[in-house]
Amino acid sequence: MKVVYFNHEDGWPVGEGLFYHCKTCDKTIPSQPPRSSGCECGNIYIDMGAARVAVKRPYDIELLEEE
């Protein structure tokens, strides 16, 4: 996987082959999980019902893309 640079103030990218990696707890989750999920420390939460990504510490995550 490769790191994708983006500005979180423009929104959180979502799509097939995109993943969020939390640098704090070292967990990686897909940007479109089959059901709502988040990382172990609670920094990232993806709410599939509301179709939104919530991040507490945006500078502690990376957006990854499958190569």
Biopython code that builds the backbone (N, CA, C, O; Angstrom):
import numpy as np
from Bio.PDB.StructureBuilder import StructureBuilder

atoms = [
    (1, "MET", "N", (0.848, -1.177, 0.000)),
    (1, "MET", "CA", (0.000, 0.000, 0.000)),
    (1, "MET", "C", (0.892, 1.238, 0.000)),
    (1, "MET", "O", (2.020, 1.222, 0.494)),
    (2, "LYS", "N", (0.354, 2.295, -0.564)),
    (2, "LYS", "CA", (1.099, 3.549, -0.580)),
    (2, "LYS", "C", (0.288, 4.631, 0.136)),
    (2, "LYS", "O", (-0.942, 4.582, 0.170)),
    (3, "VAL", "N", (0.994, 5.602, 0.704)),
    (3, "VAL", "CA", (0.359, 6.719, 1.402)),
    (3, "VAL", "C", (-0.166, 7.714, 0.374)),
    (3, "VAL", "O", (0.526, 8.063, -0.582)),
    (4, "VAL", "N", (-1.399, 8.165, 0.587)),
    (4, "VAL", "CA", (-2.031, 9.167, -0.271)),
    (4, "VAL", "C", (-2.139, 10.448, 0.546)),
    (4, "VAL", "O", (-2.692, 10.444, 1.646)),
    (5, "TYR", "N", (-1.615, 11.532, 0.013)),
    (5, "TYR", "CA", (-1.686, 12.807, 0.713)),
    (5, "TYR", "C", (-2.983, 13.528, 0.360)),
    (5, "TYR", "O", (-3.398, 13.549, -0.798)),
    (6, "PHE", "N", (-3.620, 14.121, 1.375)),
    (6, "PHE", "CA", (-4.874, 14.840, 1.186)),
    (6, "PHE", "C", (-5.008, 15.871, 2.286)),
    (6, "PHE", "O", (-4.306, 15.801, 3.295)),
    (7, "ASN", "N", (-5.897, 16.821, 2.102)),
    (7, "ASN", "CA", (-6.179, 17.838, 3.108)),
    (7, "ASN", "C", (-7.487, 17.462, 3.789)),
    (7, "ASN", "O", (-8.551, 17.510, 3.171)),
    (8, "HIS", "N", (-7.409, 17.091, 5.055)),
    (8, "HIS", "CA", (-8.626, 16.645, 5.760)),
    (8, "HIS", "C", (-9.674, 17.750, 5.871)),
    (8, "HIS", "O", (-10.849, 17.454, 6.088)),
    (9, "GLU", "N", (-9.279, 19.005, 5.730)),
    (9, "GLU", "CA", (-10.251, 20.095, 5.788)),
    (9, "GLU", "C", (-11.164, 20.109, 4.560)),
    (9, "GLU", "O", (-12.216, 20.748, 4.570)),
    (10, "ASP", "N", (-10.753, 19.399, 3.499)),
    (10, "ASP", "CA", (-11.569, 19.279, 2.286)),
    (10, "ASP", "C", (-12.488, 18.068, 2.331)),
    (10, "ASP", "O", (-13.244, 17.830, 1.389)),
    (11, "GLY", "N", (-12.431, 17.301, 3.411)),
    (11, "GLY", "CA", (-13.253, 16.104, 3.551)),
    (11, "GLY", "C", (-12.391, 14.859, 3.625)),
    (11, "GLY", "O", (-11.186, 14.900, 3.377)),
    (12, "TRP", "N", (-13.028, 13.759, 3.970)),
    (12, "TRP", "CA", (-12.339, 12.485, 4.138)),
    (12, "TRP", "C", (-12.613, 11.612, 2.918)),
    (12, "TRP", "O", (-13.760, 11.242, 2.670)),
    (13, "PRO", "N", (-11.583, 11.282, 2.160)),
    (13, "PRO", "CA", (-11.772, 10.444, 0.969)),
    (13, "PRO", "C", (-12.311, 9.058, 1.335)),
    (13, "PRO", "O", (-11.906, 8.460, 2.332)),
    (14, "VAL", "N", (-13.210, 8.577, 0.525)),
    (14, "VAL", "CA", (-13.801, 7.256, 0.711)),
    (14, "VAL", "C", (-13.866, 6.595, -0.655)),
    (14, "VAL", "O", (-14.217, 7.231, -1.649)),
    (15, "GLY", "N", (-13.525, 5.317, -0.698)),
    (15, "GLY", "CA", (-13.616, 4.598, -1.953)),
    (15, "GLY", "C", (-13.014, 3.215, -1.856)),
    (15, "GLY", "O", (-12.319, 2.890, -0.893)),
    (16, "GLU", "N", (-13.282, 2.421, -2.839)),
    (16, "GLU", "CA", (-12.745, 1.074, -2.896)),
    (16, "GLU", "C", (-11.220, 1.155, -3.007)),
    (16, "GLU", "O", (-10.692, 1.911, -3.823)),
    (17, "GLY", "N", (-10.536, 0.395, -2.205)),
    (17, "GLY", "CA", (-9.080, 0.380, -2.233)),
    (17, "GLY", "C", (-8.427, 1.440, -1.372)),
    (17, "GLY", "O", (-7.202, 1.554, -1.363)),
    (18, "LEU", "N", (-9.235, 2.235, -0.633)),
    (18, "LEU", "CA", (-8.697, 3.241, 0.282)),
    (18, "LEU", "C", (-8.873, 2.767, 1.721)),
    (18, "LEU", "O", (-9.903, 2.194, 2.077)),
    (19, "PHE", "N", (-7.856, 3.013, 2.542)),
    (19, "PHE", "CA", (-7.843, 2.565, 3.931)),
    (19, "PHE", "C", (-7.325, 3.684, 4.818)),
    (19, "PHE", "O", (-6.494, 4.490, 4.398)),
    (20, "TYR", "N", (-7.818, 3.729, 6.043)),
    (20, "TYR", "CA", (-7.305, 4.658, 7.040)),
    (20, "TYR", "C", (-6.446, 3.881, 8.028)),
    (20, "TYR", "O", (-6.846, 2.829, 8.528)),
    (21, "HIS", "N", (-5.264, 4.412, 8.301)),
    (21, "HIS", "CA", (-4.341, 3.796, 9.248)),
    (21, "HIS", "C", (-4.135, 4.744, 10.417)),
    (21, "HIS", "O", (-3.704, 5.882, 10.231)),
    (22, "CYS", "N", (-4.442, 4.280, 11.619)),
    (22, "CYS", "CA", (-4.237, 5.070, 12.826)),
    (22, "CYS", "C", (-2.808, 4.835, 13.312)),
    (22, "CYS", "O", (-2.424, 3.702, 13.603)),
    (23, "LYS", "N", (-2.036, 5.890, 13.399)),
    (23, "LYS", "CA", (-0.652, 5.784, 13.858)),
    (23, "LYS", "C", (-0.577, 5.539, 15.361)),
    (23, "LYS", "O", (0.439, 5.049, 15.855)),
    (24, "THR", "N", (-1.632, 5.871, 16.091)),
    (24, "THR", "CA", (-1.625, 5.701, 17.544)),
    (24, "THR", "C", (-1.751, 4.231, 17.938)),
    (24, "THR", "O", (-0.946, 3.731, 18.723)),
    (25, "CYS", "N", (-2.750, 3.539, 17.402)),
    (25, "CYS", "CA", (-2.974, 2.136, 17.785)),
    (25, "CYS", "C", (-2.535, 1.152, 16.699)),
    (25, "CYS", "O", (-2.628, -0.061, 16.882)),
    (26, "ASP", "N", (-2.056, 1.679, 15.567)),
    (26, "ASP", "CA", (-1.521, 0.872, 14.463)),
    (26, "ASP", "C", (-2.575, -0.025, 13.805)),
    (26, "ASP", "O", (-2.255, -1.101, 13.300)),
    (27, "LYS", "N", (-3.832, 0.428, 13.816)),
    (27, "LYS", "CA", (-4.889, -0.349, 13.162)),
    (27, "LYS", "C", (-5.231, 0.289, 11.821)),
    (27, "LYS", "O", (-5.265, 1.514, 11.699)),
    (28, "THR", "N", (-5.483, -0.542, 10.823)),
    (28, "THR", "CA", (-5.877, -0.089, 9.495)),
    (28, "THR", "C", (-7.279, -0.603, 9.210)),
    (28, "THR", "O", (-7.565, -1.789, 9.377)),
    (29, "ILE", "N", (-8.158, 0.312, 8.776)),
    (29, "ILE", "CA", (-9.534, -0.077, 8.461)),
    (29, "ILE", "C", (-9.902, 0.447, 7.075)),
    (29, "ILE", "O", (-9.435, 1.513, 6.674)),
    (30, "PRO", "N", (-10.723, -0.282, 6.351)),
    (30, "PRO", "CA", (-11.137, 0.190, 5.024)),
    (30, "PRO", "C", (-11.989, 1.444, 5.133)),
    (30, "PRO", "O", (-12.718, 1.622, 6.109)),
    (31, "SER", "N", (-11.899, 2.309, 4.135)),
    (31, "SER", "CA", (-12.700, 3.535, 4.155)),
    (31, "SER", "C", (-14.181, 3.240, 3.935)),
    (31, "SER", "O", (-15.035, 4.065, 4.262)),
    (32, "GLN", "N", (-14.485, 2.078, 3.387)),
    (32, "GLN", "CA", (-15.872, 1.632, 3.213)),
    (32, "GLN", "C", (-16.027, 0.232, 3.813)),
    (32, "GLN", "O", (-16.142, -0.747, 3.076)),
    (33, "PRO", "N", (-16.030, 0.133, 5.147)),
    (33, "PRO", "CA", (-16.177, -1.184, 5.764)),
    (33, "PRO", "C", (-17.592, -1.725, 5.553)),
    (33, "PRO", "O", (-18.513, -0.948, 5.303)),
    (34, "PRO", "N", (-17.780, -3.049, 5.650)),
    (34, "PRO", "CA", (-19.114, -3.632, 5.465)),
    (34, "PRO", "C", (-20.118, -3.159, 6.522)),
    (34, "PRO", "O", (-21.323, -3.136, 6.270)),
    (35, "ARG", "N", (-19.622, -2.784, 7.695)),
    (35, "ARG", "CA", (-20.477, -2.220, 8.748)),
    (35, "ARG", "C", (-19.665, -1.163, 9.491)),
    (35, "ARG", "O", (-18.442, -1.122, 9.357)),
    (36, "SER", "N", (-20.309, -0.329, 10.253)),
    (36, "SER", "CA", (-19.620, 0.733, 10.988)),
    (36, "SER", "C", (-18.506, 0.149, 11.840)),
    (36, "SER", "O", (-18.681, -0.880, 12.493)),
    (37, "SER", "N", (-17.361, 0.815, 11.826)),
    (37, "SER", "CA", (-16.234, 0.337, 12.616)),
    (37, "SER", "C", (-15.251, 1.464, 12.860)),
    (37, "SER", "O", (-15.339, 2.533, 12.255)),
    (38, "GLY", "N", (-14.315, 1.206, 13.755)),
    (38, "GLY", "CA", (-13.308, 2.196, 14.086)),
    (38, "GLY", "C", (-12.041, 1.532, 14.575)),
    (38, "GLY", "O", (-11.969, 0.310, 14.711)),
    (39, "CYS", "N", (-11.054, 2.350, 14.835)),
    (39, "CYS", "CA", (-9.788, 1.817, 15.334)),
    (39, "CYS", "C", (-9.900, 1.562, 16.837)),
    (39, "CYS", "O", (-10.854, 1.997, 17.482)),
    (40, "GLU", "N", (-8.919, 0.857, 17.380)),
    (40, "GLU", "CA", (-8.972, 0.433, 18.774)),
    (40, "GLU", "C", (-8.906, 1.581, 19.776)),
    (40, "GLU", "O", (-9.498, 1.490, 20.852)),
    (41, "CYS", "N", (-8.193, 2.665, 19.442)),
    (41, "CYS", "CA", (-8.052, 3.773, 20.388)),
    (41, "CYS", "C", (-9.169, 4.810, 20.244)),
    (41, "CYS", "O", (-9.239, 5.748, 21.039)),
    (42, "GLY", "N", (-10.042, 4.657, 19.243)),
    (42, "GLY", "CA", (-11.161, 5.560, 19.061)),
    (42, "GLY", "C", (-10.848, 6.814, 18.251)),
    (42, "GLY", "O", (-11.681, 7.718, 18.170)),
    (43, "ASN", "N", (-9.675, 6.882, 17.658)),
    (43, "ASN", "CA", (-9.307, 8.049, 16.859)),
    (43, "ASN", "C", (-10.112, 8.118, 15.559)),
    (43, "ASN", "O", (-10.490, 9.205, 15.122)),
    (44, "ILE", "N", (-10.376, 6.965, 14.943)),
    (44, "ILE", "CA", (-11.107, 6.904, 13.673)),
    (44, "ILE", "C", (-12.388, 6.111, 13.885)),
    (44, "ILE", "O", (-12.372, 5.030, 14.475)),
    (45, "TYR", "N", (-13.495, 6.657, 13.399)),
    (45, "TYR", "CA", (-14.750, 5.905, 13.406)),
    (45, "TYR", "C", (-15.461, 6.163, 12.086)),
    (45, "TYR", "O", (-15.666, 7.312, 11.697)),
    (46, "ILE", "N", (-15.832, 5.099, 11.408)),
    (46, "ILE", "CA", (-16.551, 5.202, 10.144)),
    (46, "ILE", "C", (-17.967, 4.699, 10.381)),
    (46, "ILE", "O", (-18.190, 3.527, 10.687)),
    (47, "ASP", "N", (-18.916, 5.618, 10.232)),
    (47, "ASP", "CA", (-20.329, 5.341, 10.462)),
    (47, "ASP", "C", (-20.986, 5.098, 9.109)),
    (47, "ASP", "O", (-21.271, 6.044, 8.376)),
    (48, "MET", "N", (-21.223, 3.850, 8.784)),
    (48, "MET", "CA", (-21.792, 3.506, 7.484)),
    (48, "MET", "C", (-23.262, 3.933, 7.384)),
    (48, "MET", "O", (-23.730, 4.246, 6.289)),
    (49, "GLY", "N", (-23.993, 3.953, 8.493)),
    (49, "GLY", "CA", (-25.389, 4.373, 8.471)),
    (49, "GLY", "C", (-25.547, 5.843, 8.095)),
    (49, "GLY", "O", (-26.470, 6.218, 7.372)),
    (50, "ALA", "N", (-24.634, 6.665, 8.596)),
    (50, "ALA", "CA", (-24.680, 8.103, 8.308)),
    (50, "ALA", "C", (-23.742, 8.479, 7.162)),
    (50, "ALA", "O", (-23.695, 9.637, 6.747)),
    (51, "ALA", "N", (-23.002, 7.506, 6.657)),
    (51, "ALA", "CA", (-22.048, 7.726, 5.563)),
    (51, "ALA", "C", (-21.063, 8.842, 5.897)),
    (51, "ALA", "O", (-20.901, 9.802, 5.144)),
    (52, "ARG", "N", (-20.397, 8.684, 7.076)),
    (52, "ARG", "CA", (-19.419, 9.708, 7.434)),
    (52, "ARG", "C", (-18.217, 9.103, 8.144)),
    (52, "ARG", "O", (-18.291, 8.040, 8.759)),
    (53, "VAL", "N", (-17.119, 9.817, 8.033)),
    (53, "VAL", "CA", (-15.872, 9.459, 8.702)),
    (53, "VAL", "C", (-15.647, 10.482, 9.801)),
    (53, "VAL", "O", (-15.687, 11.686, 9.548)),
    (54, "ALA", "N", (-15.411, 10.013, 11.018)),
    (54, "ALA", "CA", (-15.129, 10.902, 12.147)),
    (54, "ALA", "C", (-13.717, 10.607, 12.647)),
    (54, "ALA", "O", (-13.363, 9.454, 12.897)),
    (55, "VAL", "N", (-12.920, 11.657, 12.787)),
    (55, "VAL", "CA", (-11.536, 11.512, 13.235)),
    (55, "VAL", "C", (-11.275, 12.517, 14.352)),
    (55, "VAL", "O", (-11.540, 13.709, 14.196)),
    (56, "LYS", "N", (-10.756, 12.035, 15.476)),
    (56, "LYS", "CA", (-10.459, 12.910, 16.611)),
    (56, "LYS", "C", (-9.129, 13.633, 16.428)),
    (56, "LYS", "O", (-9.038, 14.834, 16.685)),
    (57, "ARG", "N", (-8.099, 12.918, 15.989)),
    (57, "ARG", "CA", (-6.756, 13.481, 15.831)),
    (57, "ARG", "C", (-6.308, 13.278, 14.376)),
    (57, "ARG", "O", (-5.631, 12.295, 14.073)),
    (58, "PRO", "N", (-6.673, 14.185, 13.488)),
    (58, "PRO", "CA", (-6.403, 13.987, 12.059)),
    (58, "PRO", "C", (-4.927, 13.849, 11.705)),
    (58, "PRO", "O", (-4.595, 13.239, 10.688)),
    (59, "TYR", "N", (-4.043, 14.398, 12.514)),
    (59, "TYR", "CA", (-2.618, 14.309, 12.181)),
    (59, "TYR", "C", (-2.000, 12.989, 12.640)),
    (59, "TYR", "O", (-0.811, 12.750, 12.426)),
    (60, "ASP", "N", (-2.803, 12.135, 13.268)),
    (60, "ASP", "CA", (-2.344, 10.814, 13.697)),
    (60, "ASP", "C", (-2.852, 9.708, 12.791)),
    (60, "ASP", "O", (-2.858, 8.542, 13.185)),
    (61, "ILE", "N", (-3.280, 10.056, 11.576)),
    (61, "ILE", "CA", (-3.743, 9.031, 10.637)),
    (61, "ILE", "C", (-3.053, 9.198, 9.291)),
    (61, "ILE", "O", (-2.508, 10.253, 8.967)),
    (62, "GLU", "N", (-3.098, 8.124, 8.526)),
    (62, "GLU", "CA", (-2.635, 8.135, 7.138)),
    (62, "GLU", "C", (-3.732, 7.538, 6.273)),
    (62, "GLU", "O", (-4.450, 6.635, 6.702)),
    (63, "LEU", "N", (-3.858, 8.035, 5.079)),
    (63, "LEU", "CA", (-4.743, 7.438, 4.084)),
    (63, "LEU", "C", (-3.868, 6.562, 3.193)),
    (63, "LEU", "O", (-2.878, 7.026, 2.628)),
    (64, "LEU", "N", (-4.242, 5.300, 3.076)),
    (64, "LEU", "CA", (-3.476, 4.351, 2.283)),
    (64, "LEU", "C", (-4.317, 3.901, 1.083)),
    (64, "LEU", "O", (-5.545, 3.843, 1.148)),
    (65, "GLU", "N", (-3.620, 3.584, -0.009)),
    (65, "GLU", "CA", (-4.278, 3.097, -1.207)),
    (65, "GLU", "C", (-3.580, 1.817, -1.671)),
    (65, "GLU", "O", (-2.352, 1.733, -1.685)),
    (66, "GLU", "N", (-4.385, 0.828, -2.047)),
    (66, "GLU", "CA", (-3.823, -0.408, -2.610)),
    (66, "GLU", "C", (-3.130, -0.074, -3.924)),
    (66, "GLU", "O", (-3.624, 0.720, -4.725)),
    (67, "GLU", "N", (-1.986, -0.694, -4.123)),
    (67, "GLU", "CA", (-1.246, -0.455, -5.378)),
    (67, "GLU", "C", (-1.614, -1.498, -6.410)),
    (67, "GLU", "O", (-1.099, -1.468, -7.528)),
]
sb = StructureBuilder()
sb.init_structure("model")
sb.init_model(0)
sb.init_chain("A")
sb.init_seg("    ")
for serial, (resi, resn, name, xyz) in enumerate(atoms, 1):
    if name == "N":
        sb.init_residue(resn, " ", resi, " ")
    sb.init_atom(name, np.array(xyz, "f"), 0.0, 1.0, " ", f" {name:<3s}", serial, name[0])
structure = sb.get_structure()
